[in-house]
Amino acid sequence: MLIRFFFMLREGGVRVSVTEFLTLLEVLDSRIAGYSVDEFYYLSRACLVKDESLYDRFDRVFLKQLLQDRT
């Protein structure tokens, strides 16, 4: 799921690096965030989005990923 999310972000125009993705995985492994969608949203946005002008792109990809996982 997370690797697909990484590639979806890149396809959606959010320039996510492998280093940023690894940072997200490290933070998730340390269990800083719980298991809620909201916590994951804010954590992943903080780790993966470098420029706040890309928040809308991130939101679109996040919603698309969330809807795909629920079906």
C-alpha positions, 0 to 999 in steps of 0.5 A: 500500500505505501509503495503504491502511494509513493508512486501515485504521489509522484505520478500526481506531481508531488516530487517525493524522494526515496529519502523522504519516503524512508523517513516516513517509514522510519517514523511509522516504525517508531509508532509516533502516530497511531492507527487513525487516518487523520494521524497518517494524513498529517504525518505523511504530508509533513514527511513527503510534501516539501512545498505547501503549494503541493498540498492540493495535489497531495490531498487528491492523491491521498483521497484517491488512495483512501478510496481505492483501499476501501473498495 
